[in-house]
């Protein structure tokens, strides 16, 4: 009975954190806040569901779930590092969409126009 309550608690808390993280991703205004919501709350949400699943595997199947443990560890390590990299890029760029070049105004802009063919510039074979 206590194991069932713990499993249920982990899964419900994980689901609530996942919902809050997803809701924050949709409703927050600036990109830094949008990045914070899923990397913190959703990481805890997925971690809670995985802990509930690991506890279920241990209690009812009599085995330790190494896959879920590795997923949890990878998630807890990779999500903050990825958020840190994204935040550094955003802080360093500080580029607004209206500041980006429009097609045709920048020589580096990728276009699909074929270069003009100048036969006079071709060298004849020797």
Secondary structure, 3 states (H helix, E strand, C coil): CHHHHHHHHHHHHHHHHHHHHHHHHHHCCCHHHHHHHHHHHHHHHHHHHHHHHHHHHHHHCCCCCHHHHHHHHHHHHHHHHHHHHHHHHHHHHCCCHHHCCCCCCCCCCCCCCCCCCCHHHCCCCC
